[in-house]
């Protein structure tokens, strides 16, 4: 029996790990039933006096992730895939608002990096009101489909990477459920430009408003990849069905590789990874991961993460 055989046997016998397909070295295994494991709120940069009013408007209110037992008004405690608690990202009920959770690491090598997770996405349930709430966007309630599905905007998984003499770049994959007019698009997208930076704001080059899209504010700077994909919303906002996501990137080539969501595998090797023009100091070997959820309506949107596993081939 080879070392690979032993490893495969150990992974397959572990109920916590056997639902993943990790690369040879596991950097982090975050099962949120046991805590937040270092996933925290993303906050924009501020001055040397700790004055939070100096944080850019579009980055000052991303809201912290929190542990959630997935409690709902109609069914009680739903619980997570792997226990009671999931990590919940929750937006405010403000069109364009984004909630972000970030995990901060550094790289001890270069090569393949893989993130796997089990996730669910939901809009907040609405109680009361009139018959007008039975319709939203492209959905008229008919007993099976529910208007809350059209109230969910988008979620994103992304990295923030820097190395090789301060070259900084992001790899990004976003699932857009609806456009800003609340029409279904159900497509995967990636930006063709790097994120605006606090220094650009400080130097007067960029000034984004509250709830602007911090990843790439201009909708024209996003490019679709793969074919549209319908995920499992499951009719009402209080049914939680967990999806598998596996995302592979290559930090040696600074490229995307592929994205798998349930049974769909998408080739991402031609998806652009735009770098910043300027070189960065103090960020060498930066290896950050983040998830975000963005509402395109005045309804809170949620992204639930059961667990995250990050593995590498170096």
C-alpha positions in Angstrom: 0.0 0.0 0.0 1.4 3.4 -1.0 1.4 6.6 1.0 -1.4 7.9 -1.3 -3.5 4.8 -0.6 -3.1 5.3 3.1 -4.0 9.0 2.8 -7.0 8.2 0.7 -8.2 5.6 3.2 -7.8 8.0 6.1 -9.7 10.7 4.3 -12.5 8.4 3.2 -12.9 7.1 6.8 -13.2 10.6 8.3 -16.8 11.8 8.1 -15.7 15.4 8.5 -13.1 15.3 5.6 -14.6 12.7 3.3 -17.0 15.1 1.8 -14.1 17.2 0.5 -11.4 16.4 -2.2 -8.3 18.2 -0.8 -5.0 18.7 -2.4 -2.0 17.0 -0.7 -1.5 19.6 2.1 -4.5 20.9 4.1 -3.8 24.5 5.3 -7.1 25.1 7.0 -10.2 23.1 7.9 -12.9 25.4 9.3 -16.0 23.7 10.5 -18.1 26.5 11.8 -20.0 24.4 14.3 -16.9 24.8 16.5 -16.3 28.6 16.0 -15.4 31.2 13.4 -11.9 29.9 12.8 -10.5 33.4 11.9 -13.1 34.5 9.4 -13.8 38.1 10.3 -15.3 41.3 9.0 -13.4 43.1 6.2 -13.0 46.8 7.1 -11.4 49.4 4.9 -8.1 51.1 6.0 -8.1 54.0 8.5 -5.6 56.7 9.6 -3.0 56.5 12.3 -5.3 57.8 15.0 -7.8 55.0 14.6 -10.4 57.3 13.2 -12.9 55.1 11.5 -14.5 58.1 9.8 -11.5 58.0 7.5 -12.6 54.5 6.1 -13.9 54.8 2.6 -17.7 55.0 2.5 -18.1 51.9 0.4 -16.0 49.8 2.8 -17.1 51.0 6.3 -20.1 48.8 6.8 -19.5 45.3 5.5 -21.0 43.9 8.7 -19.2 41.1 10.7 -19.9 37.4 10.0 -21.6 35.6 12.8 -22.4 32.1 13.9 -26.0 31.1 13.2 -28.1 28.1 14.0 -30.2 29.0 10.9 -33.3 29.9 12.9 -36.4 30.7 11.0 -39.9 31.9 12.0 -41.7 28.9 10.6 -39.5 25.9 11.2 -37.4 26.9 14.3 -33.8 25.9 14.3 -32.6 24.4 10.9 -29.0 23.9 11.9 -26.0 23.4 9.6 -24.8 20.5 7.4 -22.2 19.5 10.0 -23.9 20.4 13.3 -25.8 23.2 14.8 -23.9 26.3 13.7 -23.0 27.8 10.3 -21.1 31.0 9.5 -23.7 33.6 8.4 -23.0 36.7 6.2 -26.0 39.0 6.3 -26.5 42.3 4.4 -28.5 45.2 5.5 -31.9 45.7 3.8 -30.3 48.3 1.5 -29.9 47.9 -2.3 -26.3 47.2 -3.1 -25.2 46.5 0.5 -22.5 43.9 0.9 -21.5 41.7 3.8 -17.9 40.2 3.7 -16.0 37.6 5.7 -12.3 37.3 5.2 -9.6 34.8 6.2 -6.0 36.0 6.3 -3.0 33.7 5.6 0.4 33.9 3.9 2.0 31.6 1.3 5.0 29.4 2.1 5.2 28.3 -1.5 3.7 28.7 -5.0 1.4 26.4 -6.9 -2.1 25.1 -6.8 -4.4 26.4 -4.1 -7.9 25.0 -3.6 -10.9 26.2 -1.6 -13.8 24.0 -0.9 -17.0 24.9 1.0 -20.6 23.9 1.5 -22.8 26.9 1.3 -26.5 28.0 1.1 -27.9 31.3 0.0 -31.2 32.9 1.1 -33.2 36.1 1.2 -34.8 37.1 4.5 -38.4 35.9 4.9 -41.1 38.6 4.8 -44.0 38.5 7.2 -47.3 40.4 6.8 -48.0 43.0 4.2 -50.4 43.0 1.3 -50.9 40.9 -1.9 -48.3 43.0 -3.7 -45.6 41.0 -1.8 -46.6 37.9 -3.7 -44.7 39.3 -6.7 -41.2 40.5 -7.1 -38.9 40.7 -10.1 -39.6 37.8 -12.4 -41.5 35.8 -9.9 -45.2 35.6 -9.1 -46.0 33.3 -6.2 -47.7 30.2 -7.6 -47.4 27.8 -4.8 -44.1 26.5 -5.9 -41.9 29.5 -6.8 -41.5 32.3 -4.3 -40.7 36.0 -4.8 -37.9 35.9 -2.3 -35.8 34.1 -4.8 -35.7 37.2 -7.0 -34.8 39.2 -3.9 -31.4 37.5 -3.7 -28.6 39.4 -5.6 -25.2 37.8 -5.7 -22.4 36.1 -3.7 -18.7 36.0 -4.4 -15.7 33.9 -3.5 -12.3 35.6 -4.0 -8.7 35.9 -3.0 -6.3 38.8 -2.3 -2.8 37.7 -3.3 0.6 39.4 -3.3 4.1 38.2 -3.9 7.1 38.1 -6.2 8.2 41.6 -5.4 4.9 43.1 -4.4 2.7 42.1 -7.3 -0.8 42.1 -6.0 -3.9 40.6 -7.7 -7.3 39.0 -7.0 -8.9 35.9 -8.3 -12.7 36.2 -8.2 -15.8 34.1 -8.9 -19.2 35.7 -8.5 -22.6 34.0 -8.8 -25.1 36.7 -9.9 -28.6 35.4 -9.2 -30.3 38.6 -10.4 -29.2 41.9 -12.0 -29.8 45.2 -10.3 -33.3 45.4 -11.8 -34.1 42.0 -10.0 -34.3 40.0 -13.2 -32.8 36.5 -13.1 -29.4 36.1 -14.7 -28.0 33.0 -12.8 -24.6 33.4 -14.2 -21.0 33.2 -13.1 -18.8 36.3 -13.5 -15.3 37.7 -12.8 -14.1 41.3 -12.9 -11.7 42.5 -15.6 -10.2 45.2 -13.4 -8.6 45.1 -9.9 -10.4 46.4 -6.9 -10.3 50.2 -6.1 -7.9 50.8 -3.3 -7.9 53.2 -0.3 -4.8 54.9 -1.6 -6.7 55.8 -4.8 -9.4 57.4 -2.7 -6.7 59.1 -0.5 -5.1 60.6 -3.7 -8.5 61.7 -5.0 -8.6 59.3 -7.9 -11.7 57.3 -6.8 -14.6 58.2 -4.6 -17.2 55.5 -4.3 -20.5 55.9 -2.5 -22.0 53.8 0.3 -23.1 50.3 -1.0 -21.0 50.6 -4.2 -19.7 47.3 -5.4 -16.2 47.2 -3.8 -14.9 44.4 -6.0 -15.5 46.2 -9.3 -18.0 49.1 -9.1 -18.7 49.4 -12.9 -21.0 46.6 -14.1 -19.3 46.8 -17.5 -16.1 45.6 -15.8 -17.5 42.2 -15.2 -17.2 39.2 -17.6 -19.3 36.1 -17.7 -17.7 32.7 -17.7 -19.3 29.3 -18.2 -22.9 28.7 -18.8 -25.8 30.1 -16.7 -26.4 27.8 -13.7 -29.6 27.3 -11.7 -28.9 26.6 -8.1 -31.2 25.1 -5.5 -33.2 27.8 -3.7 -36.0 25.4 -2.9 -39.1 27.5 -3.2 -39.3 29.4 0.1 -36.7 31.5 2.1 -36.5 29.1 5.0 -35.5 25.9 3.4 -31.7 25.4 3.5 -30.1 23.2 0.9 -26.3 22.9 1.0 -24.3 23.3 -2.2 -20.7 22.0 -2.8 -18.2 24.5 -4.2 -14.6 23.7 -5.2 -12.4 26.5 -6.6 -8.8 25.9 -7.9 -6.3 28.6 -8.6 -2.6 28.6 -9.4 -0.4 31.1 -7.5 2.7 30.1 -9.5 1.1 31.1 -12.8 -1.2 33.7 -11.1 -4.2 32.2 -12.9 -7.6 30.7 -12.2 -7.9 27.0 -13.0 -11.5 25.8 -12.5 -14.6 26.1 -10.5 -16.9 23.3 -9.5 -20.4 23.9 -8.1 -22.3 20.7 -7.4 -22.0 18.7 -10.6 -20.9 21.6 -12.8 -17.2 22.1 -13.5 -16.2 25.3 -15.3 -12.8 25.9 -16.9 -11.5 29.2 -15.6 -8.1 29.2 -17.2 -9.0 32.0 -19.6 -10.8 34.1 -17.0 -8.6 37.2 -16.5 -6.7 37.9 -13.3 -5.9 41.7 -13.6 -2.9 42.8 -11.4 -2.4 46.2 -9.8 0.0 48.4 -11.8 1.9 49.6 -8.7 3.9 47.2 -6.5 3.0 46.8 -2.9 5.2 46.7 0.2 4.4 44.8 3.5 2.1 42.4 1.6 4.7 39.8 0.5 3.2 36.3 0.3 -0.3 37.6 1.1 -2.9 34.8 0.9 -6.4 36.1 1.8 -9.7 34.5 1.0 -13.1 36.2 1.2 -16.7 35.5 0.7 -19.3 38.2 0.2 -23.0 38.5 -0.4 -24.7 41.5 -2.0 -28.3 42.3 -2.1 -29.9 43.9 -5.2 -33.1 44.7 -3.4 -34.2 46.3 -0.1 -34.3 42.8 1.5 -31.5 41.3 3.6 -29.6 38.6 1.8 -27.7 35.8 3.6 -24.9 33.5 2.7 -24.4 30.5 5.0 -21.2 28.5 5.1 -21.1 25.2 6.8 -17.4 24.6 6.5 -14.4 25.6 4.5 -11.3 23.6 3.6 -8.2 25.2 2.0 -5.5 22.9 0.6 -2.4 23.3 -1.6 0.0 21.2 -3.5 3.1 22.8 -2.0 
